[in-house]
Amino acid sequence: MGNLRRALPPLTSLVVFEAAARQLNFTKTSQELLVTREAVSRQIRLLEDFLGTTLFERSGKALSLTAAGELFVSTVSPSIESIARVTQKIVQNPDINDVSEEAVTQTESREAASGEKQGKILLVDDEPMNITMMTELLQDEYEIIAETNGRYALKAAQETPDIDLILLDVQMPGMNGHEVCRELKGNFLTENIPVIFLTVLDDQEEEATGLELGAADYVARPVKPAILRARIRTHVALKKNREALEQMVSERSDNLRHARATIQDVIGSLQNLDLEG
């Protein structure tokens, strides 16, 4: 891993790239990240300069990913080492934009063949066909737990340890996705699990409602597999990084308390020596 550290791109550029790859629109990306459009363009240029290749191409007003961009967004898992390795692959191959879609698929297949699960996902959908499709799409990379209604989903989220993300259908009979999300975010056991809504609805008002309830993201059906996997990886990575940071802060706080106690013991011992002297 030490030799890979030099391959790590700037973290800010990676965050901007992920959002831009989802939106395929720099203006929408700037609105999502609450920065200027110029800042988005600048971070993308920095990443492209770092890699030595282009990640986006424009045809008229349409923005799309190049082969290098597709490779970066579809194969980078939530792992610093993986990011570094994919970066090295792009940097060492200046003709990466000539790589076929088949080569990208082969790269994904090799990563899936490693057998290491990248996280645990709770999939909630009342349509068995949707559950089957999503499970087939994600099971090579994640452990999948499926539920077909909101009440069972809430129970599973509370009782299953280490759920990294919830994929939640909006339109379900009985308890809909918005109601499930509200319950999840109101419970201390589940409030920090990121929720991605899956919906056929193309309604900005509906999307805003879900985000206000605490959802991390929205994905419209029919889903684009590479984009869905990229969004899942991003939110799983953010959750794991937050947990690692919280653990580090907790450990450092414990160390600090121990150090303070030790200092107090030393001061007390010195004071006792002075009194005895």
Phi and psi in degrees as a GROMACS rama.xvg file:
@    title "Ramachandran Plot"
@    xaxis  label "Phi"
@    yaxis  label "Psi"
@TYPE xy
-58.8927  -40.1695  GLY-2
-70.9421  -17.8714  ASN-3
-85.572  -17.1166  LEU-4
-59.0259  -33.8386  ARG-5
-67.1878  -17.1003  ARG-6
-87.5535  -5.80403  ALA-7
-72.6559  124.576  LEU-8
-72.7588  166.672  PRO-9
-61.2017  133.439  PRO-10
-62.0437  -40.7406  LEU-11
-59.9502  -41.3467  THR-12
-64.7603  -36.6882  SER-13
-64.1973  -42.8281  LEU-14
-62.3471  -44.5106  VAL-15
-65.762  -41.6202  VAL-16
-60.7005  -44.7064  PHE-17
-58.8622  -44.685  GLU-18
-65.8166  -42.3986  ALA-19
-66.1388  -34.7071  ALA-20
-67.447  -32.0638  ALA-21
-73.9176  -45.4079  ARG-22
-81.4427  -30.5615  GLN-23
49.491  39.4729  LEU-24
-161.828  115.743  ASN-25
-68.488  -31.8292  PHE-26
-66.1728  -46.1038  THR-27
-64.7303  -35.1897  LYS-28
-62.9738  -42.3601  THR-29
-64.8563  -35.9223  SER-30
-68.6427  -38.6723  GLN-31
-65.77  -41.2403  GLU-32
-91.4956  -2.94994  LEU-33
59.8558  43.625  LEU-34
-131.805  174.573  VAL-35
-78.6948  158.755  THR-36
-62.9662  -35.46  ARG-37
-62.9523  -36.2894  GLU-38
-66.229  -38.5407  ALA-39
-62.4751  -49.3931  VAL-40
-60.0324  -39.1593  SER-41
-64.7931  -43.1132  ARG-42
-67.3103  -37.0198  GLN-43
-65.3339  -42.1766  ILE-44
-63.0987  -39.1351  ARG-45
-61.3837  -43.192  LEU-46
-67.6982  -41.4253  LEU-47
-64.6634  -39.3055  GLU-48
-63.7402  -39.4008  ASP-49
-62.9938  -42.0991  PHE-50
-82.4497  -23.6036  LEU-51
75.4853  27.3549  GLY-52
-155.294  166.995  THR-53
-92.8815  146.043  THR-54
-109.013  -24.1002  LEU-55
-127.247  152.33  PHE-56
-136.154  149.88  GLU-57
-117.979  132.867  ARG-58
-124.303  103.116  SER-59
66.2727  -123.195  GLY-60
-95.4606  -5.15722  LYS-61
-86.2252  135.115  ALA-62
-109.894  133.932  LEU-63
-140.041  164.687  SER-64
-85.5244  140.956  LEU-65
-76.8927  178.129  THR-66
-60.6817  -38.7564  ALA-67
-65.4297  -38.9429  ALA-68
-64.6438  -42.3474  GLY-69
-61.8479  -41.6383  GLU-70
-62.0012  -43.5372  LEU-71
-66.9255  -43.3411  PHE-72
-79.1292  -26.1917  VAL-73
-99.9804  -11.9565  SER-74
-120.443  -11.6468  THR-75
-77.2107  117.867  VAL-76
-93.1636  168.68  SER-77
-73.0026  67.0308  PRO-78
-148.517  128.22  SER-79
-57.6309  -39.8432  ILE-80
-63.1523  -41.4496  GLU-81
-65.6757  -40.9124  SER-82
-59.1632  -44.8491  ILE-83
-63.219  -41.5076  ALA-84
-67.3464  -41.3561  ARG-85
-66.1826  -37.4211  VAL-86
-61.0599  -46.5224  THR-87
-58.3237  -41.1397  GLN-88
-60.2672  -42.4129  LYS-89
-72.7086  -44.6392  ILE-90
-62.5252  -38.6991  VAL-91
-79.5035  -9.87875  GLN-92
-125.948  86.6615  ASN-93
-63.4883  -15.1794  PRO-94
-98.1813  23.6523  ASP-95
-58.8052  -27.8783  ILE-96
-72.4779  -4.593  ASN-97
-95.7292  -0.503532  ASP-98
-70.2932  138.994  VAL-99
-78.9527  163.724  SER-100
-61.8546  -31.073  GLU-101
-62.438  -38.0085  GLU-102
-65.9177  -38.7074  ALA-103
-62.9202  -42.9802  VAL-104
-62.3835  -38.9098  THR-105
-63.8819  -38.299  GLN-106
-62.4988  -43.9847  THR-107
-61.4691  -40.9651  GLU-108
-64.791  -39.3795  SER-109
-64.5832  -39.7885  ARG-110
-66.7921  -40.365  GLU-111
-65.8304  -32.1453  ALA-112
-68.0489  -16.8051  ALA-113
-63.7612  -23.5472  SER-114
82.7233  -5.56906  GLY-115
-84.0203  120.663  GLU-116
-76.6327  138.536  LYS-117
-92.4122  -2.3625  GLN-118
163.651  -177.471  GLY-119
-122.617  126.17  LYS-120
-118.109  133.445  ILE-121
-96.6715  117.748  LEU-122
-104.403  123.906  LEU-123
-123.6  114.06  VAL-124
-158.858  136.735  ASP-125
-82.9934  -5.44215  ASP-126
-101.799  112.689  GLU-127
-55.3205  -34.4674  PRO-128
-64.1521  -40.4025  MET-129
-65.3103  -40.5578  ASN-130
-62.1648  -43.6973  ILE-131
-61.6662  -45.8968  THR-132
-63.0526  -47.27  MET-133
-68.0167  -36.7567  MET-134
-63.7928  -44.555  THR-135
-62.6696  -33.3923  GLU-136
-71.7315  -34.5229  LEU-137
-112.815  -13.0882  LEU-138
-67.0171  -23.2004  GLN-139
-68.92  -26.435  ASP-140
-105.661  -25.6768  GLU-141
-134.397  153.192  TYR-142
-79.7488  127.176  GLU-143
-109.645  129.364  ILE-144
-115.846  124.591  ILE-145
-113.764  138.327  ALA-146
-133.902  149.984  GLU-147
-107.645  0.339737  THR-148
-150.194  164.558  ASN-149
-62.6385  -42.8871  GLY-150
-63.1364  -45.5293  ARG-151
-64.4393  -34.5076  TYR-152
-64.9318  -43.8476  ALA-153
-61.6936  -41.745  LEU-154
-63.281  -44.9413  LYS-155
-64.1614  -40.1724  ALA-156
-64.2525  -35.9689  ALA-157
-78.3509  -30.2046  GLN-158
-101.811  -15.846  GLU-159
-95.0507  121.203  THR-160
-73.4197  148.615  PRO-161
63.9205  35.6129  ASP-162
-72.8994  128.026  ILE-163
-94.5526  -22.7804  ASP-164
-165.246  149.895  LEU-165
-120.113  122.988  ILE-166
-96.1497  118.081  LEU-167
-126.828  120.381  LEU-168
-69.8001  141.468  ASP-169
-81.294  -49.419  VAL-170
-91.9458  96.8857  GLN-171
-131.514  145.825  MET-172
-68.8498  154.928  PRO-173
77.2978  -98.4055  GLY-174
-103.225  111.208  MET-175
-79.1829  174.781  ASN-176
-60.9627  -37.98  GLY-177
-63.4497  -40.3433  HIS-178
-66.6288  -39.7351  GLU-179
-63.1222  -44.0797  VAL-180
-61.7314  -42.3364  CYS-181
-59.0452  -42.979  ARG-182
-66.0363  -41.5141  GLU-183
-61.1225  -44.4036  LEU-184
-77.3532  -12.7661  LYS-185
-95.3071  2.74453  GLY-186
-115.821  126.345  ASN-187
-63.6163  -20.9499  PHE-188
-75.5407  -23.6409  LEU-189
-126.228  -1.44013  THR-190
-63.8957  -24.4622  GLU-191
-96.1664  3.5322  ASN-192
-82.0549  121.202  ILE-193
-65.2198  140.574  PRO-194
-117.094  128.739  VAL-195
-113.889  122.269  ILE-196
-81.0052  137.28  PHE-197
-110.697  125.387  LEU-198
-154.361  150.042  THR-199
-90.0089  -5.2529  VAL-200
-71.707  135.646  LEU-201
-118.697  69.1919  ASP-202
-133.956  114.5  ASP-203
-62.2935  -31.7531  GLN-204
-67.8269  -41.2365  GLU-205
-62.8074  -42.8474  GLU-206
-63.0283  -42.8804  GLU-207
-62.2833  -39.2623  ALA-208
-59.7456  -47.1378  THR-209
-61.5364  -42.712  GLY-210
-67.129  -36.5989  LEU-211
-65.5464  -28.8156  GLU-212
-76.6737  -9.63028  LEU-213
113.995  3.96732  GLY-214
-64.1267  148.605  ALA-215
-84.9937  -27.7483  ALA-216
-164.67  167.084  ASP-217
-128.675  136.226  TYR-218
-128.43  124.395  VAL-219
-85.2472  143.088  ALA-220
-90.7202  147.598  ARG-221
-71.084  138.473  PRO-222
-76.4824  150.43  VAL-223
-96.2667  112.716  LYS-224
-50.9071  -46.9865  PRO-225
-63.459  -40.5888  ALA-226
-69.4419  -42.3866  ILE-227
-60.8074  -46.0298  LEU-228
-62.2042  -38.3014  ARG-229
-64.8599  -41.9951  ALA-230
-66.0774  -41.897  ARG-231
-61.1001  -46.8775  ILE-232
-58.5379  -41.727  ARG-233
-61.7154  -48.7872  THR-234
-72.9045  -33.346  HIS-235
-65.9377  -41.6906  VAL-236
-63.7389  -42.555  ALA-237
-61.2373  -42.0082  LEU-238
-63.5682  -46.7644  LYS-239
-64.8473  -39.3202  LYS-240
-65.7029  -39.8108  ASN-241
-63.7009  -42.8944  ARG-242
-64.4489  -39.0916  GLU-243
-64.952  -40.166  ALA-244
-65.1371  -43.1391  LEU-245
-62.0186  -39.1665  GLU-246
-65.2047  -41.0568  GLN-247
-64.7659  -42.6028  MET-248
-62.8908  -41.788  VAL-249
-62.2899  -44.1949  SER-250
-64.3294  -41.1826  GLU-251
-67.9013  -34.7006  ARG-252
-64.9805  -41.8138  SER-253
-62.1532  -42.8532  ASP-254
-63.3243  -38.9027  ASN-255
-66.0394  -42.3168  LEU-256
-63.4125  -39.8141  ARG-257
-64.5669  -41.7984  HIS-258
-64.0234  -41.4652  ALA-259
-63.4859  -40.7215  ARG-260
-64.1875  -39.6923  ALA-261
-64.1718  -42.847  THR-262
-62.3558  -41.9135  ILE-263
-63.0822  -38.4455  GLN-264
-64.0033  -42.057  ASP-265
-64.2214  -44.3941  VAL-266
-61.514  -42.498  ILE-267
-61.6808  -40.9105  GLY-268
-64.4845  -41.269  SER-269
-65.4146  -38.886  LEU-270
-65.4653  -38.8673  GLN-271
-64.4423  -37.9276  ASN-272
-64.0673  -39.7274  LEU-273
-63.7748  -41.7789  ASP-274
-66.8202  -39.163  LEU-275
-69.7578  -32.477  GLU-276
